[in-house]
Amino acid sequence: MHFVRREMWAEATPHLERSLASNEDALTLFYLSQAYFQTQNKGQALETIERCAKLAPDNPTMLLKLGEYRAQMGKHSPALEAL
């Protein structure tokens, strides 16, 4: 969490990936999607936030981020569905 709190996304990515290897949870997926997005890996960010939204379908923060990433990727109709 040290790197996440400081928004050091490139450094946070491998730690988040290792954490997911032992336990897939929505919060880790959420932070990993942000790390991917902030390091210009937008395709992987979208895939990761999609997985996150499946684990936490009632979390408004995660659904908002899903809509944001879809819109950033030019997927406007699916973005509106997430919202």
N, CA, C and O atoms as a GROMACS GRO file, in nm:
protein
  332
    1MET      N    1   0.081  -0.119   0.000
    1MET     CA    2   0.000   0.000   0.000
    1MET      C    3   0.086   0.126   0.000
    1MET      O    4   0.038   0.234  -0.036
    2HIS      N    5   0.210   0.113   0.040
    2HIS     CA    6   0.300   0.228   0.041
    2HIS      C    7   0.306   0.296  -0.095
    2HIS      O    8   0.292   0.418  -0.104
    3PHE      N    9   0.325   0.218  -0.200
    3PHE     CA   10   0.336   0.274  -0.334
    3PHE      C   11   0.201   0.327  -0.385
    3PHE      O   12   0.197   0.427  -0.457
    4VAL      N   13   0.094   0.262  -0.347
    4VAL     CA   14  -0.040   0.306  -0.390
    4VAL      C   15  -0.071   0.441  -0.327
    4VAL      O   16  -0.118   0.532  -0.395
    5ARG      N   17  -0.047   0.454  -0.199
    5ARG     CA   18  -0.075   0.581  -0.130
    5ARG      C   19   0.005   0.696  -0.188
    5ARG      O   20  -0.042   0.810  -0.189
    6ARG      N   21   0.122   0.668  -0.235
    6ARG     CA   22   0.208   0.772  -0.293
    6ARG      C   23   0.191   0.785  -0.444
    6ARG      O   24   0.262   0.860  -0.511
    7GLU      N   25   0.095   0.709  -0.497
    7GLU     CA   26   0.066   0.707  -0.641
    7GLU      C   27   0.191   0.676  -0.724
    7GLU      O   28   0.214   0.736  -0.829
    8MET      N   29   0.269   0.584  -0.674
    8MET     CA   30   0.387   0.534  -0.745
    8MET      C   31   0.344   0.405  -0.815
    8MET      O   32   0.376   0.294  -0.773
    9TRP      N   33   0.269   0.424  -0.924
    9TRP     CA   34   0.198   0.314  -0.989
    9TRP      C   35   0.290   0.208  -1.048
    9TRP      O   36   0.261   0.089  -1.035
   10ALA      N   37   0.398   0.248  -1.112
   10ALA     CA   38   0.489   0.148  -1.172
   10ALA      C   39   0.548   0.058  -1.063
   10ALA      O   40   0.565  -0.062  -1.084
   11GLU      N   41   0.579   0.116  -0.948
   11GLU     CA   42   0.635   0.038  -0.838
   11GLU      C   43   0.529  -0.047  -0.770
   11GLU      O   44   0.558  -0.156  -0.721
   12ALA      N   45   0.406   0.002  -0.768
   12ALA     CA   46   0.297  -0.071  -0.702
   12ALA      C   47   0.252  -0.194  -0.781
   12ALA      O   48   0.209  -0.293  -0.723
   13THR      N   49   0.262  -0.187  -0.914
   13THR     CA   50   0.208  -0.292  -0.999
   13THR      C   51   0.257  -0.432  -0.963
   13THR      O   52   0.173  -0.520  -0.942
   14PRO      N   53   0.386  -0.459  -0.955
   14PRO     CA   54   0.427  -0.597  -0.924
   14PRO      C   55   0.380  -0.645  -0.787
   14PRO      O   56   0.352  -0.764  -0.770
   15HIS      N   57   0.372  -0.556  -0.691
   15HIS     CA   58   0.325  -0.595  -0.558
   15HIS      C   59   0.177  -0.631  -0.561
   15HIS      O   60   0.135  -0.729  -0.499
   16LEU      N   61   0.099  -0.554  -0.634
   16LEU     CA   62  -0.043  -0.583  -0.647
   16LEU      C   63  -0.066  -0.713  -0.723
   16LEU      O   64  -0.154  -0.791  -0.687
   17GLU      N   65   0.012  -0.736  -0.827
   17GLU     CA   66  -0.001  -0.860  -0.904
   17GLU      C   67   0.031  -0.981  -0.817
   17GLU      O   68  -0.038  -1.083  -0.825
   18ARG      N   69   0.135  -0.971  -0.734
   18ARG     CA   70   0.171  -1.082  -0.644
   18ARG      C   71   0.059  -1.105  -0.542
   18ARG      O   72   0.027  -1.219  -0.509
   19SER      N   73   0.002  -0.998  -0.493
   19SER     CA   74  -0.106  -1.011  -0.396
   19SER      C   75  -0.226  -1.085  -0.457
   19SER      O   76  -0.289  -1.166  -0.390
   20LEU      N   77  -0.256  -1.055  -0.582
   20LEU     CA   78  -0.367  -1.122  -0.650
   20LEU      C   79  -0.340  -1.270  -0.674
   20LEU      O   80  -0.433  -1.350  -0.679
   21ALA      N   81  -0.215  -1.305  -0.688
   21ALA     CA   82  -0.180  -1.446  -0.712
   21ALA      C   83  -0.224  -1.534  -0.595
   21ALA      O   84  -0.258  -1.650  -0.614
   22SER      N   85  -0.222  -1.478  -0.475
   22SER     CA   86  -0.260  -1.558  -0.358
   22SER      C   87  -0.407  -1.541  -0.320
   22SER      O   88  -0.467  -1.629  -0.259
   23ASN      N   89  -0.466  -1.425  -0.357
   23ASN     CA   90  -0.605  -1.401  -0.318
   23ASN      C   91  -0.664  -1.291  -0.407
   23ASN      O   92  -0.623  -1.176  -0.399
   24GLU      N   93  -0.760  -1.329  -0.491
   24GLU     CA   94  -0.822  -1.231  -0.579
   24GLU      C   95  -0.935  -1.160  -0.503
   24GLU      O   96  -1.036  -1.220  -0.469
   25ASP      N   97  -0.915  -1.031  -0.478
   25ASP     CA   98  -1.020  -0.954  -0.412
   25ASP      C   99  -1.042  -0.824  -0.488
   25ASP      O  100  -0.955  -0.777  -0.560
   26ALA      N  101  -1.160  -0.767  -0.470
   26ALA     CA  102  -1.202  -0.650  -0.547
   26ALA      C  103  -1.113  -0.529  -0.522
   26ALA      O  104  -1.080  -0.457  -0.617
   27LEU      N  105  -1.073  -0.505  -0.400
   27LEU     CA  106  -0.994  -0.385  -0.371
   27LEU      C  107  -0.856  -0.391  -0.437
   27LEU      O  108  -0.810  -0.291  -0.492
   28THR      N  109  -0.793  -0.506  -0.432
   28THR     CA  110  -0.664  -0.520  -0.499
   28THR      C  111  -0.679  -0.504  -0.650
   28THR      O  112  -0.596  -0.439  -0.713
   29LEU      N  113  -0.783  -0.562  -0.706
   29LEU     CA  114  -0.809  -0.545  -0.849
   29LEU      C  115  -0.833  -0.398  -0.883
   29LEU      O  116  -0.787  -0.350  -0.986
   30PHE      N  117  -0.904  -0.328  -0.798
   30PHE     CA  118  -0.932  -0.186  -0.818
   30PHE      C  119  -0.801  -0.107  -0.825
   30PHE      O  120  -0.779  -0.028  -0.918
   31TYR      N  121  -0.714  -0.128  -0.727
   31TYR     CA  122  -0.586  -0.056  -0.726
   31TYR      C  123  -0.497  -0.097  -0.842
   31TYR      O  124  -0.426  -0.014  -0.899
   32LEU      N  125  -0.499  -0.224  -0.877
   32LEU     CA  126  -0.419  -0.270  -0.990
   32LEU      C  127  -0.468  -0.208  -1.120
   32LEU      O  128  -0.388  -0.171  -1.206
   33SER      N  129  -0.598  -0.196  -1.135
   33SER     CA  130  -0.651  -0.132  -1.256
   33SER      C  131  -0.605   0.013  -1.264
   33SER      O  132  -0.573   0.063  -1.372
   34GLN      N  133  -0.601   0.082  -1.150
   34GLN     CA  134  -0.552   0.219  -1.148
   34GLN      C  135  -0.404   0.224  -1.185
   34GLN      O  136  -0.360   0.312  -1.259
   35ALA      N  137  -0.328   0.129  -1.133
   35ALA     CA  138  -0.184   0.125  -1.164
   35ALA      C  139  -0.164   0.105  -1.315
   35ALA      O  140  -0.081   0.172  -1.376
   36TYR      N  141  -0.238   0.012  -1.373
   36TYR     CA  142  -0.227  -0.010  -1.516
   36TYR      C  143  -0.267   0.115  -1.594
   36TYR      O  144  -0.200   0.154  -1.689
   37PHE      N  145  -0.376   0.176  -1.554
   37PHE     CA  146  -0.426   0.294  -1.626
   37PHE      C  147  -0.325   0.409  -1.619
   37PHE      O  148  -0.299   0.476  -1.719
   38GLN      N  149  -0.270   0.431  -1.502
   38GLN     CA  150  -0.176   0.542  -1.484
   38GLN      C  151  -0.041   0.518  -1.550
   38GLN      O  152   0.036   0.612  -1.571
   39THR      N  153  -0.012   0.393  -1.583
   39THR     CA  154   0.114   0.362  -1.653
   39THR      C  155   0.088   0.335  -1.800
   39THR      O  156   0.167   0.267  -1.867
   40GLN      N  157  -0.023   0.389  -1.850
   40GLN     CA  158  -0.058   0.383  -1.992
   40GLN      C  159  -0.083   0.242  -2.044
   40GLN      O  160  -0.066   0.216  -2.163
   41ASN      N  161  -0.124   0.153  -1.958
   41ASN     CA  162  -0.161   0.017  -1.998
   41ASN      C  163  -0.313   0.007  -1.988
   41ASN      O  164  -0.366  -0.071  -1.908
   42LYS      N  165  -0.380   0.085  -2.070
   42LYS     CA  166  -0.524   0.104  -2.058
   42LYS      C  167  -0.604  -0.024  -2.089
   42LYS      O  168  -0.709  -0.047  -2.028
   43GLY      N  169  -0.558  -0.105  -2.182
   43GLY     CA  170  -0.627  -0.230  -2.213
   43GLY      C  171  -0.631  -0.322  -2.092
   43GLY      O  172  -0.735  -0.380  -2.060
   44GLN      N  173  -0.518  -0.336  -2.026
   44GLN     CA  174  -0.512  -0.421  -1.908
   44GLN      C  175  -0.590  -0.358  -1.792
   44GLN      O  176  -0.649  -0.429  -1.711
   45ALA      N  177  -0.590  -0.225  -1.786
   45ALA     CA  178  -0.669  -0.156  -1.682
   45ALA      C  179  -0.816  -0.189  -1.697
   45ALA      O  180  -0.885  -0.216  -1.599
   46LEU      N  181  -0.865  -0.185  -1.820
   46LEU     CA  182  -1.006  -0.213  -1.844
   46LEU      C  183  -1.040  -0.358  -1.810
   46LEU      O  184  -1.141  -0.385  -1.745
   47GLU      N  185  -0.956  -0.452  -1.851
   47GLU     CA  186  -0.979  -0.593  -1.818
   47GLU      C  187  -0.983  -0.613  -1.666
   47GLU      O  188  -1.066  -0.689  -1.615
   48THR      N  189  -0.894  -0.546  -1.596
   48THR     CA  190  -0.884  -0.563  -1.452
   48THR      C  191  -1.003  -0.502  -1.380
   48THR      O  192  -1.056  -0.562  -1.286
   49ILE      N  193  -1.046  -0.384  -1.422
   49ILE     CA  194  -1.162  -0.321  -1.356
   49ILE      C  195  -1.289  -0.399  -1.389
   49ILE      O  196  -1.383  -0.400  -1.309
   50GLU      N  197  -1.294  -0.464  -1.504
   50GLU     CA  198  -1.409  -0.551  -1.536
   50GLU      C  199  -1.415  -0.667  -1.436
   50GLU      O  200  -1.523  -0.699  -1.385
   51ARG      N  201  -1.302  -0.729  -1.408
   51ARG     CA  202  -1.297  -0.838  -1.309
   51ARG      C  203  -1.339  -0.786  -1.171
   51ARG      O  204  -1.412  -0.852  -1.098
   52CYS      N  205  -1.291  -0.667  -1.139
   52CYS     CA  206  -1.322  -0.604  -1.011
   52CYS      C  207  -1.473  -0.583  -0.997
   52CYS      O  208  -1.531  -0.615  -0.893
   53ALA      N  209  -1.535  -0.530  -1.101
   53ALA     CA  210  -1.679  -0.502  -1.097
   53ALA      C  211  -1.762  -0.630  -1.082
   53ALA      O  212  -1.871  -0.627  -1.024
   54LYS      N  213  -1.712  -0.740  -1.134
   54LYS     CA  214  -1.783  -0.868  -1.116
   54LYS      C  215  -1.781  -0.914  -0.971
   54LYS      O  216  -1.876  -0.975  -0.922
   55LEU      N  217  -1.670  -0.884  -0.903
   55LEU     CA  218  -1.659  -0.924  -0.762
   55LEU      C  219  -1.734  -0.828  -0.670
   55LEU      O  220  -1.775  -0.867  -0.561
   56ALA      N  221  -1.750  -0.703  -0.712
   56ALA     CA  222  -1.817  -0.602  -0.628
   56ALA      C  223  -1.920  -0.526  -0.711
   56ALA      O  224  -1.904  -0.405  -0.732
   57PRO      N  225  -2.025  -0.594  -0.757
   57PRO     CA  226  -2.120  -0.530  -0.848
   57PRO      C  227  -2.204  -0.419  -0.786
   57PRO      O  228  -2.270  -0.344  -0.858
   58ASP      N  229  -2.202  -0.407  -0.655
   58ASP     CA  230  -2.280  -0.304  -0.588
   58ASP      C  231  -2.195  -0.188  -0.536
   58ASP      O  232  -2.246  -0.099  -0.468
   59ASN      N  233  -2.067  -0.189  -0.568
   59ASN     CA  234  -1.978  -0.083  -0.520
   59ASN      C  235  -1.979   0.033  -0.619
   59ASN      O  236  -1.930   0.017  -0.730
   60PRO      N  237  -2.034   0.148  -0.582
   60PRO     CA  238  -2.046   0.258  -0.676
   60PRO      C  239  -1.912   0.316  -0.722
   60PRO      O  240  -1.900   0.362  -0.836
   61THR      N  241  -1.812   0.314  -0.638
   61THR     CA  242  -1.680   0.366  -0.676
   61THR      C  243  -1.620   0.280  -0.786
   61THR      O  244  -1.564   0.333  -0.882
   62MET      N  245  -1.630   0.152  -0.772
   62MET     CA  246  -1.572   0.061  -0.870
   62MET      C  247  -1.651   0.066  -1.002
   62MET      O  248  -1.592   0.057  -1.109
   63LEU      N  249  -1.782   0.080  -0.994
   63LEU     CA  250  -1.862   0.091  -1.115
   63LEU      C  251  -1.837   0.223  -1.187
   63LEU      O  252  -1.837   0.228  -1.310
   64LEU      N  253  -1.816   0.329  -1.112
   64LEU     CA  254  -1.783   0.458  -1.173
   64LEU      C  255  -1.650   0.450  -1.247
   64LEU      O  256  -1.636   0.501  -1.358
   65LYS      N  257  -1.552   0.385  -1.185
   65LYS     CA  258  -1.422   0.369  -1.250
   65LYS      C  259  -1.435   0.282  -1.374
   65LYS      O  260  -1.368   0.308  -1.475
   66LEU      N  261  -1.519   0.180  -1.370
   66LEU     CA  262  -1.544   0.096  -1.487
   66LEU      C  263  -1.601   0.181  -1.601
   66LEU      O  264  -1.555   0.171  -1.714
   67GLY      N  265  -1.698   0.263  -1.571
   67GLY     CA  266  -1.755   0.351  -1.672
   67GLY      C  267  -1.653   0.448  -1.727
   67GLY      O  268  -1.649   0.474  -1.848
   68GLU      N  269  -1.570   0.502  -1.639
   68GLU     CA  270  -1.465   0.596  -1.681
   68GLU      C  271  -1.366   0.529  -1.776
   68GLU      O  272  -1.332   0.585  -1.880
   69TYR      N  273  -1.321   0.409  -1.742
   69TYR     CA  274  -1.223   0.340  -1.826
   69TYR      C  275  -1.283   0.300  -1.960
   69TYR      O  276  -1.218   0.310  -2.064
   70ARG      N  277  -1.408   0.256  -1.958
   70ARG     CA  278  -1.474   0.222  -2.084
   70ARG      C  279  -1.484   0.346  -2.173
   70ARG      O  280  -1.458   0.338  -2.293
   71ALA      N  281  -1.521   0.459  -2.116
   71ALA     CA  282  -1.532   0.583  -2.193
   71ALA      C  283  -1.396   0.624  -2.249
   71ALA      O  284  -1.386   0.668  -2.363
   72GLN      N  285  -1.292   0.610  -2.170
   72GLN     CA  286  -1.156   0.644  -2.214
   72GLN      C  287  -1.112   0.557  -2.331
   72GLN      O  288  -1.030   0.599  -2.413
   73MET      N  289  -1.166   0.436  -2.337
   73MET     CA  290  -1.131   0.344  -2.445
   73MET      C  291  -1.225   0.359  -2.564
   73MET      O  292  -1.216   0.282  -2.660
   74GLY      N  293  -1.316   0.456  -2.559
   74GLY     CA  294  -1.408   0.480  -2.670
   74GLY      C  295  -1.530   0.390  -2.670
   74GLY      O  296  -1.602   0.384  -2.770
   75LYS      N  297  -1.554   0.320  -2.562
   75LYS     CA  298  -1.668   0.229  -2.551
   75LYS      C  299  -1.779   0.302  -2.475
   75LYS      O  300  -1.808   0.271  -2.359
   76HIS      N  301  -1.841   0.398  -2.543
   76HIS     CA  302  -1.935   0.487  -2.475
   76HIS      C  303  -2.065   0.419  -2.433
   76HIS      O  304  -2.114   0.444  -2.323
   77SER      N  305  -2.120   0.334  -2.516
   77SER     CA  306  -2.244   0.266  -2.479
   77SER      C  307  -2.224   0.175  -2.358
   77SER      O  308  -2.302   0.181  -2.264
   78PRO      N  309  -2.119   0.090  -2.358
   78PRO     CA  310  -2.094   0.010  -2.237
   78PRO      C  311  -2.059   0.094  -2.115
   78PRO      O  312  -2.086   0.054  -2.002
   79ALA      N  313  -1.999   0.211  -2.138
   79ALA     CA  314  -1.967   0.299  -2.026
   79ALA      C  315  -2.094   0.345  -1.957
   79ALA      O  316  -2.100   0.348  -1.834
   80LEU      N  317  -2.194   0.381  -2.034
   80LEU     CA  318  -2.320   0.426  -1.976
   80LEU      C  319  -2.390   0.313  -1.902
   80LEU      O  320  -2.456   0.337  -1.801
   81GLU      N  321  -2.375   0.190  -1.950
   81GLU     CA  322  -2.436   0.075  -1.882
   81GLU      C  323  -2.377   0.057  -1.742
   81GLU      O  324  -2.448   0.021  -1.648
   82ALA      N  325  -2.248   0.083  -1.729
   82ALA     CA  326  -2.183   0.067  -1.599
   82ALA      C  327  -2.234   0.170  -1.498
   82ALA      O  328  -2.239   0.144  -1.378
   83LEU      N  329  -2.272   0.285  -1.550
   83LEU     CA  330  -2.319   0.391  -1.462
   83LEU      C  331  -2.466   0.374  -1.433
   83LEU      O  332  -2.525   0.454  -1.360
   0.00000   0.00000   0.00000
